[in-house]
């Protein structure tokens, strides 16, 4: 058994082009997943979850370009949390 068998490494970057090319060579970080910004429908679902928490002041149209964490921060600021 190899000493690194069964080991999984997970890395995250906001811009893959900023990573050192050595990390992207075959056999290193072999799988790449793009997690894009939420679309209108996704933002509506995220906001719907916050409606249950009492925040009704946000519309999906006004949150274009925000990721889920930024939307949570916006909700928290509106709810004075």
N, C-alpha and C positions, 0 to 999 in steps of 0.2 A: 504494500500500500504506500502510495506517495504521501509525503507529509502534508501536501496542500489539497489532497483529494477531499471533496465535499465542502470546500471553502467557497463561499460566494462573496464577491465584493460588489457593492452597489455604490455608484458615484452619481453625483448630480451637478449640473452646470447650467447656468442661465443662458450661456452662449457657447455652443460646442466649438466654434471656431477659435475660442480663446484657450482651449486645452492644448497642451504640448502634444505635438504630433506623435511622439513616442508612445503615449497612452492609447492612441487610436490604431496602432499597428495590429495586424492579425495576431490572435492569441492572447491579447491583453484584455481590453474591454470589448468583447465580441458583439454584444447586442446593444443597439442604441434605440431608445424610445423617445419620440417627440411628444411632449405633453404641451399642447398648444393652449392658448388662452380660451376660456369658455365662450361659446357662441351665444347668440341671443337666447335660445331655448335653455341652454345650460345655466346662463345667468338668471333667467326667470326661475328655474328650479332652486338655485342657491338662495335667491331672495325669498322664495316661498318658505324655505326652511327658517329664515329669519323672521318672517311674518308671525310664525308660531311663537317666536320669542318676544313679540311685541313691536317689532320694527316694521312700519308700513309706509315709510317715507321715501323709499328707493324704487325706481323703475329700471328694468333691464336696459332700456334705451340710453339711460344716463350713466351706465357703467361700462360702456364699450371700452376695451383696452385694459380693463382691470382683471387681475387674476383673483382667484378665490380668497387668498389671504388679504389682498387689498380690499376686497368687498367686505370681509369680516371686520377689518379695521374701520372702514367707513360706517358700518352698522354700529360698532362699538362707540364710535365718536358721536353718532346721532342719538344713541341711547344713554350717553354719558357714563359709559362703563370704564 
